[in-house]
Amino acid sequence: MSPNPTPARGFARSEFETRTAKAQALMAEAGLAGLLLMTEAEVYYFTGFRSLFWQSPTRPWFVFVPAAGKPVAVIPEIGAELMRRTWVEDIRTWAAPTPADDGISLLTELLSPLNGAKARLGVLKGHETMLRMPLGDWERLRAALPGLQIADATGLVQGLRMTKSAAEIEKLAYICGIGSATFARVPEIVAEGMPLDAVFREFRREALSQGADDAPYVVGAAAEGGYADCISPPGITPLARGDVLMIDTGCTWDGYYCDFDRNWAIGTASDAAKRAYDVLWRATEAGLAAARPGNTCRELFRAMSQVIAELDTSGGDIGRMGHGLGLQLTEQPSHMESDTTVLRENMVLTLEPCLSYGEGLMMVHEENIIVGPDGGVLLSTRAAPELPVI
């Protein structure tokens, strides 16, 4: 079980009031009359509504954050009871699914005053966002509200979510503790000769027994001397002496994710694998030192890249070396050469340096951290400084 005390589930009403007030202040600066939210993380962030029902693509869900006042929910009737347990009071529902009119009339009615005023409505249009409603319904909504101006609110909402509150950090610390405790058990539950798919099943069972709500993201690989990719589902090949095993997991608790990996050698470790591991461990140390307010994601990327260049000069072909973490497995920002996002205290990030070595092999090392005034503060228990051998 996580060494951190178990937090309370959910949030106090004041948490949502603060988030909404901050959003509304930014909306005023941007000249927005409201935000229209349609995706799971944003709906949870502003309302506290959380359900596995999002896994069904059948029904759309809408939350409107006005320029002043509380959010308004326009949702299928099946979610009304759960939404009533949140701080939202204005809940408008329909019997869904109704493909001919899946909430569009209700949404049109709600937004009509903005249409008449030719106001600006913020919608998430940028990177790592999606329109979670049928495109045809969106076109019908736009046709019914021709005076409404649609503005991109991606930066506004993602900017708010990047910096975590104390209550969010408490949940993130807890799930990272559960992930760390699960990884600590791997040498006891994994052995040479075990098929990789069985390894992954045992890992999931252990994560649940440690207290995770779910382990929806468990990927990795194992092969002699190292692995060639880091996102594979498991095969049935048994672990063999000389293999390098990597498991990367995103476990959840109360809607918040951990996201980090660990590497092990089976029976014995090659010099090349040990060398790769050492470089990545030290690259992570450089990332921890650079993860301080005022530095940029580019500077964080470069700090890790300078160490990696001792062994691999490819320049980080994987694209980035870490990202934001919270209600989603990966959030903004990204640690890469092109991302100039300025780090702020209480951002929660992953550090994920990676490198290529040998004949087509790679290794990835990942930790979860908080940006602190003196550098990164670990949420995950730091990996061993030398490649562990099972």
C-alpha positions in Angstrom: 0.0 0.0 0.0 1.1 3.6 -0.7 3.2 5.0 2.2 1.2 8.2 1.8 -2.0 8.7 3.9 -5.1 7.9 2.0 -6.7 11.2 0.8 -10.4 11.9 0.9 -12.1 11.1 -2.4 -13.4 14.0 -4.4 -12.8 17.6 -3.6 -14.3 20.3 -1.4 -16.7 22.7 -3.1 -14.1 25.4 -2.6 -11.8 23.6 -5.0 -14.3 23.9 -7.9 -15.2 27.4 -6.9 -11.5 28.4 -7.1 -11.0 26.7 -10.5 -14.1 28.3 -11.9 -13.1 31.8 -10.6 -9.6 31.5 -12.1 -11.1 30.4 -15.4 -13.6 33.3 -15.4 -10.8 35.8 -14.7 -8.9 34.5 -17.7 -12.1 34.5 -19.8 -12.6 38.1 -19.0 -9.1 38.9 -20.1 -9.7 37.0 -23.4 -13.1 38.5 -24.0 -14.9 35.1 -23.7 -18.5 35.0 -22.7 -18.3 31.3 -21.7 -16.5 28.0 -22.2 -18.1 24.9 -23.7 -16.5 21.7 -22.4 -17.2 18.2 -23.8 -14.4 15.9 -22.7 -14.0 13.8 -19.5 -11.0 15.5 -17.9 -12.4 19.0 -18.3 -15.9 18.1 -17.1 -14.4 16.4 -14.0 -12.0 19.4 -13.4 -14.8 22.0 -13.3 -17.7 19.9 -11.8 -16.4 16.8 -10.0 -18.5 14.5 -12.2 -16.6 11.3 -12.6 -17.9 8.1 -14.2 -16.6 5.1 -16.2 -19.6 5.8 -18.4 -17.3 8.0 -20.5 -15.9 4.7 -22.0 -19.1 4.4 -24.0 -19.1 6.6 -27.2 -22.9 6.6 -27.4 -23.7 9.8 -25.5 -22.3 13.3 -25.6 -21.9 15.4 -22.4 -21.7 19.2 -22.2 -20.8 21.6 -19.5 -21.0 25.3 -20.0 -18.9 27.6 -17.8 -20.4 31.1 -18.0 -18.5 34.4 -17.6 -20.0 34.6 -14.1 -21.7 32.1 -11.9 -21.6 28.3 -11.7 -21.3 25.8 -14.5 -24.3 24.5 -16.3 -24.6 20.8 -17.2 -26.4 19.7 -20.4 -26.2 15.9 -20.1 -28.1 12.6 -20.7 -30.7 11.8 -18.1 -28.8 8.7 -17.1 -26.1 11.0 -15.6 -28.4 13.4 -13.7 -28.3 11.7 -10.3 -24.5 11.6 -10.3 -24.3 15.2 -11.5 -26.6 16.3 -8.7 -24.0 15.0 -6.2 -21.6 17.7 -7.5 -21.7 21.4 -6.8 -23.6 22.0 -10.1 -27.2 23.0 -9.7 -28.4 23.8 -13.2 -28.7 20.4 -14.8 -30.6 20.1 -18.1 -31.1 16.6 -19.4 -32.6 14.6 -22.3 -33.4 10.9 -22.9 -30.3 9.8 -24.7 -29.3 8.4 -27.1 -31.5 10.4 -29.4 -29.4 10.6 -32.6 -31.8 13.1 -34.2 -31.4 15.6 -31.4 -28.7 14.4 -28.8 -28.9 17.5 -26.6 -28.5 20.0 -29.4 -31.8 21.7 -28.8 -31.0 22.1 -25.1 -27.6 23.4 -25.9 -28.9 25.8 -28.5 -31.4 27.2 -26.0 -28.6 27.7 -23.4 -26.3 29.4 -25.8 -28.9 31.6 -27.6 -28.3 34.7 -25.5 -24.6 34.6 -26.5 -25.6 34.1 -30.2 -27.8 37.2 -30.0 -25.0 39.2 -28.5 -22.5 37.9 -31.1 -20.4 36.8 -28.2 -17.2 34.8 -28.1 -17.5 31.2 -26.9 -14.4 29.3 -25.9 -13.9 25.7 -27.2 -10.9 23.5 -27.0 -9.5 23.4 -30.5 -5.8 22.8 -30.0 -3.3 20.0 -29.5 -4.3 17.1 -27.2 -8.0 18.1 -27.5 -10.9 16.6 -29.4 -14.5 17.4 -30.3 -16.4 14.8 -28.3 -19.7 15.0 -30.2 -20.6 14.0 -33.8 -19.3 16.4 -36.3 -22.8 16.6 -37.8 -24.3 17.7 -34.5 -21.6 20.4 -34.2 -22.5 21.6 -37.7 -26.2 21.7 -36.7 -25.3 23.7 -33.6 -23.3 26.2 -35.5 -26.0 26.6 -38.1 -28.5 27.3 -35.3 -26.2 29.9 -33.7 -24.8 31.8 -36.7 -23.9 34.9 -34.6 -21.8 32.9 -32.1 -18.0 33.4 -32.5 -15.9 30.3 -31.7 -12.6 31.1 -30.0 -9.8 28.7 -29.1 -9.7 28.2 -25.3 -7.1 25.4 -25.3 -4.3 27.5 -23.7 -6.6 28.9 -21.1 -7.9 25.5 -19.9 -4.6 23.6 -20.3 -2.8 26.4 -18.6 -5.1 26.2 -15.5 -4.7 22.4 -15.4 -0.9 22.4 -15.6 -0.5 23.8 -12.1 -1.9 21.5 -9.4 -3.6 22.4 -6.2 -2.5 21.0 -2.8 -5.5 18.6 -3.0 -4.6 17.4 -6.4 -0.9 16.8 -5.4 -2.1 14.8 -2.4 -4.0 12.4 -4.8 -1.0 12.3 -7.2 1.4 11.5 -4.4 -0.9 8.7 -3.2 -1.2 7.0 -6.6 2.5 7.4 -7.2 3.1 5.7 -3.9 0.9 2.8 -5.0 2.8 2.6 -8.3 6.1 2.6 -6.5 4.9 -0.1 -4.0 3.8 -2.3 -7.0 7.1 -1.9 -8.8 8.9 -2.9 -5.6 7.1 -6.2 -5.6 8.1 -7.1 -9.1 11.2 -9.1 -8.1 9.0 -11.2 -5.9 6.3 -11.9 -8.4 8.3 -12.2 -11.6 10.8 -15.0 -12.5 12.8 -16.4 -15.5 10.5 -18.6 -17.6 7.4 -16.6 -16.9 5.5 -15.6 -20.1 5.4 -11.8 -20.6 1.6 -11.7 -20.6 1.5 -13.4 -17.3 4.0 -10.8 -16.0 1.6 -8.0 -17.0 -1.4 -9.8 -15.4 0.5 -10.2 -12.1 1.5 -6.6 -12.2 -2.1 -5.5 -12.6 -3.2 -7.7 -9.8 -0.5 -6.3 -7.5 -1.4 -2.7 -8.4 -5.1 -3.4 -7.5 -4.1 -5.1 -4.2 -1.9 -2.2 -3.3 -4.9 0.1 -3.6 -5.1 1.4 -7.2 -8.6 1.9 -8.5 -7.4 0.6 -11.9 -4.3 -0.1 -14.0 -5.6 0.9 -17.4 -2.1 1.5 -18.9 0.4 -1.4 -18.6 2.9 -1.7 -21.5 6.4 -2.7 -21.9 8.7 -5.3 -23.4 11.4 -7.9 -22.7 14.1 -9.3 -25.0 17.8 -10.3 -24.9 20.0 -7.3 -24.0 17.2 -4.8 -24.3 14.0 -4.0 -26.2 13.1 -2.3 -29.5 10.0 -0.4 -28.5 8.3 0.8 -25.3 4.5 0.7 -26.1 3.8 -2.9 -26.9 1.1 -5.1 -25.4 2.6 -8.3 -24.0 3.3 -11.5 -26.0 3.6 -15.0 -24.7 7.4 -15.4 -24.9 8.9 -16.5 -21.6 11.4 -14.3 -19.8 14.9 -15.7 -20.5 18.3 -15.1 -18.9 19.9 -12.0 -20.3 16.6 -10.3 -21.1 15.9 -6.7 -20.2 12.4 -6.3 -18.9 10.6 -3.0 -18.9 7.2 -2.2 -17.5 5.5 1.2 -17.9 2.3 1.8 -16.0 -0.4 4.4 -15.6 -2.4 3.4 -12.5 -5.3 5.6 -11.3 -6.8 6.6 -8.0 -9.8 8.9 -7.8 -9.3 9.9 -11.4 -5.6 10.8 -11.1 -2.7 9.0 -12.8 0.8 8.0 -12.0 2.9 7.3 -15.1 6.4 5.8 -14.8 8.4 2.8 -15.7 11.1 0.5 -14.4 13.8 -1.7 -16.0 15.2 -5.0 -14.8 17.7 -7.6 -16.2 16.7 -11.2 -15.9 19.5 -13.4 -14.4 22.3 -11.3 -15.7 22.8 -7.8 -17.3 25.0 -7.1 -20.3 27.6 -4.3 -20.1 25.7 -2.4 -22.8 22.4 -2.5 -20.8 24.1 -1.5 -17.6 25.8 1.4 -19.4 22.5 2.6 -21.0 20.8 2.4 -17.6 23.5 4.4 -15.9 23.3 7.2 -18.5 19.5 7.4 -18.2 19.7 7.5 -14.4 22.1 10.4 -14.6 20.0 12.1 -17.2 17.1 12.0 -14.9 19.2 13.5 -12.1 20.0 16.4 -14.5 16.2 16.7 -15.2 15.5 16.9 -11.5 17.9 19.7 -11.1 16.5 21.6 -14.0 12.8 21.2 -13.0 12.6 24.5 -11.3 10.3 27.5 -11.8 11.4 29.9 -14.5 13.2 27.2 -16.6 11.4 26.1 -19.8 10.5 22.7 -21.0 13.2 23.2 -23.7 15.8 23.7 -21.0 14.6 20.6 -19.2 14.9 18.7 -22.4 18.4 20.0 -23.1 19.6 19.2 -19.6 18.7 15.5 -20.0 19.9 15.4 -23.7 23.4 16.6 -22.7 23.8 13.5 -20.5 22.3 11.2 -23.1 24.7 12.4 -25.7 27.4 10.5 -23.9 26.0 7.4 -25.5 23.3 8.4 -28.0 23.6 11.5 -30.3 20.4 10.9 -32.2 18.9 14.0 -30.5 15.8 12.4 -28.9 14.1 10.8 -31.9 11.3 9.6 -29.7 9.9 13.2 -29.8 9.9 14.3 -26.2 11.4 13.3 -22.8 8.4 13.7 -20.5 5.2 15.6 -20.1 2.5 16.8 -17.7 0.6 14.4 -15.5 -2.7 14.6 -13.7 -6.3 13.7 -14.7 -4.8 12.2 -17.9 -1.9 9.9 -18.4 -0.3 12.5 -20.5 -1.0 16.2 -20.3 0.6 19.4 -21.5 3.4 20.5 -21.5 6.0 18.4 -23.4 9.7 18.3 -22.7 11.1 18.8 -26.2 13.2 21.3 -28.1 10.1 23.2 -29.5 8.2 23.6 -26.2 9.0 26.9 -24.5 6.4 26.5 -21.7 7.8 28.2 -18.6 7.8 25.8 -15.6 5.8 26.9 -12.5 5.9 25.7 -9.0 3.5 22.8 -8.3 3.4 21.6 -11.9 3.4 17.8 -11.9 5.5 16.3 -14.6 7.1 13.1 -15.8 10.8 13.0 -16.6 11.3 10.4 -19.3 14.7 10.4 -20.9 15.3 7.7 -23.5 18.2 6.5 -25.7 19.2 4.1 -28.4 22.1 1.7 -28.1 23.4 -1.6 -29.5 21.7 -3.0 -32.6 18.3 -1.4 -32.7 17.8 -1.4 -28.9 16.4 1.3 -26.7 15.9 2.1 -23.0 13.5 4.4 -21.3 13.6 5.7 -17.7 10.7 7.6 -16.2 9.9 9.3 -12.9 7.0 11.5 -11.6 7.9 14.8 -10.0 6.6 18.1 -8.7 8.3 21.3 -9.8 9.7 22.8 -6.6 11.6 26.0 -5.9 14.9 24.1 -5.7 14.2 21.6 -8.5 12.1 18.5 -9.0 10.6 16.8 -6.0 10.0 13.1 -6.5 6.5 11.6 -6.3 7.6 8.2 -7.5 10.2 6.3 -5.4 13.5 6.9 -7.2 14.7 3.9 -9.3 17.8 2.1 -8.2 21.0 3.7 -9.4 22.2 0.5 -11.1 20.2 -1.8 -13.3 18.4 -4.3 -10.9 18.8 -8.0 -11.7 16.0 -10.5 -11.0 
